[in-house]
Amino acid sequence: MNKGKLKSIMVLNNDTQNSLSLFLGISPQTFSSKINEKNGSEFTQTEIKKIKERYKLSAEDINDIFFNLIVS
């Protein structure tokens, strides 16, 4: 997950982790675990869809944020 890209999109839209977590219907703690991928936490398909619609993201943006693996 590219949390930097998601956070930059949130900032551009005057959003915070708290406001986005409320929009998604999850607790801020759960959101934090998902964005930091703690203990295998991931965003669900429904949550990704809501994020896509909230920020009017393209399919490429979604792939870049949620599905591209960084390989060293």
Phi and psi restraints in degrees (range 20) as a CNS / XPLOR table:
assign (resid 1 and name C) (resid 2 and name N)
       (resid 2 and name CA) (resid 2 and name C) 1.0 -100.1 20.0 2
assign (resid 2 and name N) (resid 2 and name CA)
       (resid 2 and name C) (resid 3 and name N) 1.0 83.4 20.0 2
assign (resid 2 and name C) (resid 3 and name N)
       (resid 3 and name CA) (resid 3 and name C) 1.0 -68.2 20.0 2
assign (resid 3 and name N) (resid 3 and name CA)
       (resid 3 and name C) (resid 4 and name N) 1.0 -26.6 20.0 2
assign (resid 3 and name C) (resid 4 and name N)
       (resid 4 and name CA) (resid 4 and name C) 1.0 -62.3 20.0 2
assign (resid 4 and name N) (resid 4 and name CA)
       (resid 4 and name C) (resid 5 and name N) 1.0 -41.4 20.0 2
assign (resid 4 and name C) (resid 5 and name N)
       (resid 5 and name CA) (resid 5 and name C) 1.0 -67.9 20.0 2
assign (resid 5 and name N) (resid 5 and name CA)
       (resid 5 and name C) (resid 6 and name N) 1.0 -42.7 20.0 2
assign (resid 5 and name C) (resid 6 and name N)
       (resid 6 and name CA) (resid 6 and name C) 1.0 -62.7 20.0 2
assign (resid 6 and name N) (resid 6 and name CA)
       (resid 6 and name C) (resid 7 and name N) 1.0 -44.7 20.0 2
assign (resid 6 and name C) (resid 7 and name N)
       (resid 7 and name CA) (resid 7 and name C) 1.0 -63.1 20.0 2
assign (resid 7 and name N) (resid 7 and name CA)
       (resid 7 and name C) (resid 8 and name N) 1.0 -37.8 20.0 2
assign (resid 7 and name C) (resid 8 and name N)
       (resid 8 and name CA) (resid 8 and name C) 1.0 -66.8 20.0 2
assign (resid 8 and name N) (resid 8 and name CA)
       (resid 8 and name C) (resid 9 and name N) 1.0 -37.6 20.0 2
assign (resid 8 and name C) (resid 9 and name N)
       (resid 9 and name CA) (resid 9 and name C) 1.0 -66.2 20.0 2
assign (resid 9 and name N) (resid 9 and name CA)
       (resid 9 and name C) (resid 10 and name N) 1.0 -40.2 20.0 2
assign (resid 9 and name C) (resid 10 and name N)
       (resid 10 and name CA) (resid 10 and name C) 1.0 -60.6 20.0 2
assign (resid 10 and name N) (resid 10 and name CA)
       (resid 10 and name C) (resid 11 and name N) 1.0 -45.7 20.0 2
assign (resid 10 and name C) (resid 11 and name N)
       (resid 11 and name CA) (resid 11 and name C) 1.0 -62.6 20.0 2
assign (resid 11 and name N) (resid 11 and name CA)
       (resid 11 and name C) (resid 12 and name N) 1.0 -43.8 20.0 2
assign (resid 11 and name C) (resid 12 and name N)
       (resid 12 and name CA) (resid 12 and name C) 1.0 -59.8 20.0 2
assign (resid 12 and name N) (resid 12 and name CA)
       (resid 12 and name C) (resid 13 and name N) 1.0 -25.9 20.0 2
assign (resid 12 and name C) (resid 13 and name N)
       (resid 13 and name CA) (resid 13 and name C) 1.0 -104.2 20.0 2
assign (resid 13 and name N) (resid 13 and name CA)
       (resid 13 and name C) (resid 14 and name N) 1.0 18.0 20.0 2
assign (resid 13 and name C) (resid 14 and name N)
       (resid 14 and name CA) (resid 14 and name C) 1.0 53.1 20.0 2
assign (resid 14 and name N) (resid 14 and name CA)
       (resid 14 and name C) (resid 15 and name N) 1.0 39.5 20.0 2
assign (resid 14 and name C) (resid 15 and name N)
       (resid 15 and name CA) (resid 15 and name C) 1.0 -108.5 20.0 2
assign (resid 15 and name N) (resid 15 and name CA)
       (resid 15 and name C) (resid 16 and name N) 1.0 155.4 20.0 2
assign (resid 15 and name C) (resid 16 and name N)
       (resid 16 and name CA) (resid 16 and name C) 1.0 -120.8 20.0 2
assign (resid 16 and name N) (resid 16 and name CA)
       (resid 16 and name C) (resid 17 and name N) 1.0 168.5 20.0 2
assign (resid 16 and name C) (resid 17 and name N)
       (resid 17 and name CA) (resid 17 and name C) 1.0 -60.2 20.0 2
assign (resid 17 and name N) (resid 17 and name CA)
       (resid 17 and name C) (resid 18 and name N) 1.0 -37.0 20.0 2
assign (resid 17 and name C) (resid 18 and name N)
       (resid 18 and name CA) (resid 18 and name C) 1.0 -65.5 20.0 2
assign (resid 18 and name N) (resid 18 and name CA)
       (resid 18 and name C) (resid 19 and name N) 1.0 -46.9 20.0 2
assign (resid 18 and name C) (resid 19 and name N)
       (resid 19 and name CA) (resid 19 and name C) 1.0 -67.8 20.0 2
assign (resid 19 and name N) (resid 19 and name CA)
       (resid 19 and name C) (resid 20 and name N) 1.0 -37.9 20.0 2
assign (resid 19 and name C) (resid 20 and name N)
       (resid 20 and name CA) (resid 20 and name C) 1.0 -69.8 20.0 2
assign (resid 20 and name N) (resid 20 and name CA)
       (resid 20 and name C) (resid 21 and name N) 1.0 -37.4 20.0 2
assign (resid 20 and name C) (resid 21 and name N)
       (resid 21 and name CA) (resid 21 and name C) 1.0 -63.6 20.0 2
assign (resid 21 and name N) (resid 21 and name CA)
       (resid 21 and name C) (resid 22 and name N) 1.0 -41.2 20.0 2
assign (resid 21 and name C) (resid 22 and name N)
       (resid 22 and name CA) (resid 22 and name C) 1.0 -62.4 20.0 2
assign (resid 22 and name N) (resid 22 and name CA)
       (resid 22 and name C) (resid 23 and name N) 1.0 -41.9 20.0 2
assign (resid 22 and name C) (resid 23 and name N)
       (resid 23 and name CA) (resid 23 and name C) 1.0 -60.1 20.0 2
assign (resid 23 and name N) (resid 23 and name CA)
       (resid 23 and name C) (resid 24 and name N) 1.0 -39.6 20.0 2
assign (resid 23 and name C) (resid 24 and name N)
       (resid 24 and name CA) (resid 24 and name C) 1.0 -79.4 20.0 2
assign (resid 24 and name N) (resid 24 and name CA)
       (resid 24 and name C) (resid 25 and name N) 1.0 -13.3 20.0 2
assign (resid 24 and name C) (resid 25 and name N)
       (resid 25 and name CA) (resid 25 and name C) 1.0 79.9 20.0 2
assign (resid 25 and name N) (resid 25 and name CA)
       (resid 25 and name C) (resid 26 and name N) 1.0 27.6 20.0 2
assign (resid 25 and name C) (resid 26 and name N)
       (resid 26 and name CA) (resid 26 and name C) 1.0 -124.7 20.0 2
assign (resid 26 and name N) (resid 26 and name CA)
       (resid 26 and name C) (resid 27 and name N) 1.0 162.3 20.0 2
assign (resid 26 and name C) (resid 27 and name N)
       (resid 27 and name CA) (resid 27 and name C) 1.0 -74.2 20.0 2
assign (resid 27 and name N) (resid 27 and name CA)
       (resid 27 and name C) (resid 28 and name N) 1.0 156.0 20.0 2
assign (resid 27 and name C) (resid 28 and name N)
       (resid 28 and name CA) (resid 28 and name C) 1.0 -58.8 20.0 2
assign (resid 28 and name N) (resid 28 and name CA)
       (resid 28 and name C) (resid 29 and name N) 1.0 -33.8 20.0 2
assign (resid 28 and name C) (resid 29 and name N)
       (resid 29 and name CA) (resid 29 and name C) 1.0 -66.0 20.0 2
assign (resid 29 and name N) (resid 29 and name CA)
       (resid 29 and name C) (resid 30 and name N) 1.0 -42.2 20.0 2
assign (resid 29 and name C) (resid 30 and name N)
       (resid 30 and name CA) (resid 30 and name C) 1.0 -65.0 20.0 2
assign (resid 30 and name N) (resid 30 and name CA)
       (resid 30 and name C) (resid 31 and name N) 1.0 -42.3 20.0 2
assign (resid 30 and name C) (resid 31 and name N)
       (resid 31 and name CA) (resid 31 and name C) 1.0 -59.0 20.0 2
assign (resid 31 and name N) (resid 31 and name CA)
       (resid 31 and name C) (resid 32 and name N) 1.0 -45.8 20.0 2
assign (resid 31 and name C) (resid 32 and name N)
       (resid 32 and name CA) (resid 32 and name C) 1.0 -59.3 20.0 2
assign (resid 32 and name N) (resid 32 and name CA)
       (resid 32 and name C) (resid 33 and name N) 1.0 -43.1 20.0 2
assign (resid 32 and name C) (resid 33 and name N)
       (resid 33 and name CA) (resid 33 and name C) 1.0 -62.4 20.0 2
assign (resid 33 and name N) (resid 33 and name CA)
       (resid 33 and name C) (resid 34 and name N) 1.0 -39.6 20.0 2
assign (resid 33 and name C) (resid 34 and name N)
       (resid 34 and name CA) (resid 34 and name C) 1.0 -70.9 20.0 2
assign (resid 34 and name N) (resid 34 and name CA)
       (resid 34 and name C) (resid 35 and name N) 1.0 -44.4 20.0 2
assign (resid 34 and name C) (resid 35 and name N)
       (resid 35 and name CA) (resid 35 and name C) 1.0 -69.5 20.0 2
assign (resid 35 and name N) (resid 35 and name CA)
       (resid 35 and name C) (resid 36 and name N) 1.0 -28.5 20.0 2
assign (resid 35 and name C) (resid 36 and name N)
       (resid 36 and name CA) (resid 36 and name C) 1.0 -95.4 20.0 2
assign (resid 36 and name N) (resid 36 and name CA)
       (resid 36 and name C) (resid 37 and name N) 1.0 -0.1 20.0 2
assign (resid 36 and name C) (resid 37 and name N)
       (resid 37 and name CA) (resid 37 and name C) 1.0 53.1 20.0 2
assign (resid 37 and name N) (resid 37 and name CA)
       (resid 37 and name C) (resid 38 and name N) 1.0 44.4 20.0 2
assign (resid 37 and name C) (resid 38 and name N)
       (resid 38 and name CA) (resid 38 and name C) 1.0 -81.2 20.0 2
assign (resid 38 and name N) (resid 38 and name CA)
       (resid 38 and name C) (resid 39 and name N) 1.0 137.1 20.0 2
assign (resid 38 and name C) (resid 39 and name N)
       (resid 39 and name CA) (resid 39 and name C) 1.0 52.2 20.0 2
assign (resid 39 and name N) (resid 39 and name CA)
       (resid 39 and name C) (resid 40 and name N) 1.0 35.6 20.0 2
assign (resid 39 and name C) (resid 40 and name N)
       (resid 40 and name CA) (resid 40 and name C) 1.0 76.7 20.0 2
assign (resid 40 and name N) (resid 40 and name CA)
       (resid 40 and name C) (resid 41 and name N) 1.0 11.0 20.0 2
assign (resid 40 and name C) (resid 41 and name N)
       (resid 41 and name CA) (resid 41 and name C) 1.0 -66.1 20.0 2
assign (resid 41 and name N) (resid 41 and name CA)
       (resid 41 and name C) (resid 42 and name N) 1.0 137.9 20.0 2
assign (resid 41 and name C) (resid 42 and name N)
       (resid 42 and name CA) (resid 42 and name C) 1.0 -141.3 20.0 2
assign (resid 42 and name N) (resid 42 and name CA)
       (resid 42 and name C) (resid 43 and name N) 1.0 155.9 20.0 2
assign (resid 42 and name C) (resid 43 and name N)
       (resid 43 and name CA) (resid 43 and name C) 1.0 -72.4 20.0 2
assign (resid 43 and name N) (resid 43 and name CA)
       (resid 43 and name C) (resid 44 and name N) 1.0 141.5 20.0 2
assign (resid 43 and name C) (resid 44 and name N)
       (resid 44 and name CA) (resid 44 and name C) 1.0 -78.6 20.0 2
assign (resid 44 and name N) (resid 44 and name CA)
       (resid 44 and name C) (resid 45 and name N) 1.0 166.7 20.0 2
assign (resid 44 and name C) (resid 45 and name N)
       (resid 45 and name CA) (resid 45 and name C) 1.0 -59.1 20.0 2
assign (resid 45 and name N) (resid 45 and name CA)
       (resid 45 and name C) (resid 46 and name N) 1.0 -40.8 20.0 2
assign (resid 45 and name C) (resid 46 and name N)
       (resid 46 and name CA) (resid 46 and name C) 1.0 -63.7 20.0 2
assign (resid 46 and name N) (resid 46 and name CA)
       (resid 46 and name C) (resid 47 and name N) 1.0 -42.4 20.0 2
assign (resid 46 and name C) (resid 47 and name N)
       (resid 47 and name CA) (resid 47 and name C) 1.0 -65.1 20.0 2
assign (resid 47 and name N) (resid 47 and name CA)
       (resid 47 and name C) (resid 48 and name N) 1.0 -41.9 20.0 2
assign (resid 47 and name C) (resid 48 and name N)
       (resid 48 and name CA) (resid 48 and name C) 1.0 -62.1 20.0 2
assign (resid 48 and name N) (resid 48 and name CA)
       (resid 48 and name C) (resid 49 and name N) 1.0 -41.3 20.0 2
assign (resid 48 and name C) (resid 49 and name N)
       (resid 49 and name CA) (resid 49 and name C) 1.0 -62.5 20.0 2
assign (resid 49 and name N) (resid 49 and name CA)
       (resid 49 and name C) (resid 50 and name N) 1.0 -43.1 20.0 2
assign (resid 49 and name C) (resid 50 and name N)
       (resid 50 and name CA) (resid 50 and name C) 1.0 -63.8 20.0 2
assign (resid 50 and name N) (resid 50 and name CA)
       (resid 50 and name C) (resid 51 and name N) 1.0 -40.8 20.0 2
assign (resid 50 and name C) (resid 51 and name N)
       (resid 51 and name CA) (resid 51 and name C) 1.0 -63.7 20.0 2
assign (resid 51 and name N) (resid 51 and name CA)
       (resid 51 and name C) (resid 52 and name N) 1.0 -42.7 20.0 2
assign (resid 51 and name C) (resid 52 and name N)
       (resid 52 and name CA) (resid 52 and name C) 1.0 -58.4 20.0 2
assign (resid 52 and name N) (resid 52 and name CA)
       (resid 52 and name C) (resid 53 and name N) 1.0 -46.0 20.0 2
assign (resid 52 and name C) (resid 53 and name N)
       (resid 53 and name CA) (resid 53 and name C) 1.0 -70.9 20.0 2
assign (resid 53 and name N) (resid 53 and name CA)
       (resid 53 and name C) (resid 54 and name N) 1.0 -39.6 20.0 2
assign (resid 53 and name C) (resid 54 and name N)
       (resid 54 and name CA) (resid 54 and name C) 1.0 -61.0 20.0 2
assign (resid 54 and name N) (resid 54 and name CA)
       (resid 54 and name C) (resid 55 and name N) 1.0 -41.6 20.0 2
assign (resid 54 and name C) (resid 55 and name N)
       (resid 55 and name CA) (resid 55 and name C) 1.0 -104.0 20.0 2
assign (resid 55 and name N) (resid 55 and name CA)
       (resid 55 and name C) (resid 56 and name N) 1.0 4.5 20.0 2
assign (resid 55 and name C) (resid 56 and name N)
       (resid 56 and name CA) (resid 56 and name C) 1.0 52.6 20.0 2
assign (resid 56 and name N) (resid 56 and name CA)
       (resid 56 and name C) (resid 57 and name N) 1.0 51.5 20.0 2
assign (resid 56 and name C) (resid 57 and name N)
       (resid 57 and name CA) (resid 57 and name C) 1.0 -84.9 20.0 2
assign (resid 57 and name N) (resid 57 and name CA)
       (resid 57 and name C) (resid 58 and name N) 1.0 149.5 20.0 2
assign (resid 57 and name C) (resid 58 and name N)
       (resid 58 and name CA) (resid 58 and name C) 1.0 -81.7 20.0 2
assign (resid 58 and name N) (resid 58 and name CA)
       (resid 58 and name C) (resid 59 and name N) 1.0 167.1 20.0 2
assign (resid 58 and name C) (resid 59 and name N)
       (resid 59 and name CA) (resid 59 and name C) 1.0 -61.5 20.0 2
assign (resid 59 and name N) (resid 59 and name CA)
       (resid 59 and name C) (resid 60 and name N) 1.0 -35.8 20.0 2
assign (resid 59 and name C) (resid 60 and name N)
       (resid 60 and name CA) (resid 60 and name C) 1.0 -64.5 20.0 2
assign (resid 60 and name N) (resid 60 and name CA)
       (resid 60 and name C) (resid 61 and name N) 1.0 -41.7 20.0 2
assign (resid 60 and name C) (resid 61 and name N)
       (resid 61 and name CA) (resid 61 and name C) 1.0 -60.2 20.0 2
assign (resid 61 and name N) (resid 61 and name CA)
       (resid 61 and name C) (resid 62 and name N) 1.0 -45.0 20.0 2
assign (resid 61 and name C) (resid 62 and name N)
       (resid 62 and name CA) (resid 62 and name C) 1.0 -61.1 20.0 2
assign (resid 62 and name N) (resid 62 and name CA)
       (resid 62 and name C) (resid 63 and name N) 1.0 -44.6 20.0 2
assign (resid 62 and name C) (resid 63 and name N)
       (resid 63 and name CA) (resid 63 and name C) 1.0 -61.1 20.0 2
assign (resid 63 and name N) (resid 63 and name CA)
       (resid 63 and name C) (resid 64 and name N) 1.0 -44.1 20.0 2
assign (resid 63 and name C) (resid 64 and name N)
       (resid 64 and name CA) (resid 64 and name C) 1.0 -62.5 20.0 2
assign (resid 64 and name N) (resid 64 and name CA)
       (resid 64 and name C) (resid 65 and name N) 1.0 -38.5 20.0 2
assign (resid 64 and name C) (resid 65 and name N)
       (resid 65 and name CA) (resid 65 and name C) 1.0 -79.1 20.0 2
assign (resid 65 and name N) (resid 65 and name CA)
       (resid 65 and name C) (resid 66 and name N) 1.0 -50.1 20.0 2
assign (resid 65 and name C) (resid 66 and name N)
       (resid 66 and name CA) (resid 66 and name C) 1.0 -101.9 20.0 2
assign (resid 66 and name N) (resid 66 and name CA)
       (resid 66 and name C) (resid 67 and name N) 1.0 -21.3 20.0 2
assign (resid 66 and name C) (resid 67 and name N)
       (resid 67 and name CA) (resid 67 and name C) 1.0 -122.3 20.0 2
assign (resid 67 and name N) (resid 67 and name CA)
       (resid 67 and name C) (resid 68 and name N) 1.0 -14.5 20.0 2
assign (resid 67 and name C) (resid 68 and name N)
       (resid 68 and name CA) (resid 68 and name C) 1.0 -78.6 20.0 2
assign (resid 68 and name N) (resid 68 and name CA)
       (resid 68 and name C) (resid 69 and name N) 1.0 127.6 20.0 2
assign (resid 68 and name C) (resid 69 and name N)
       (resid 69 and name CA) (resid 69 and name C) 1.0 -93.5 20.0 2
assign (resid 69 and name N) (resid 69 and name CA)
       (resid 69 and name C) (resid 70 and name N) 1.0 137.1 20.0 2
assign (resid 69 and name C) (resid 70 and name N)
       (resid 70 and name CA) (resid 70 and name C) 1.0 -88.0 20.0 2
assign (resid 70 and name N) (resid 70 and name CA)
       (resid 70 and name C) (resid 71 and name N) 1.0 119.7 20.0 2
assign (resid 70 and name C) (resid 71 and name N)
       (resid 71 and name CA) (resid 71 and name C) 1.0 -112.2 20.0 2
assign (resid 71 and name N) (resid 71 and name CA)
       (resid 71 and name C) (resid 72 and name N) 1.0 128.8 20.0 2
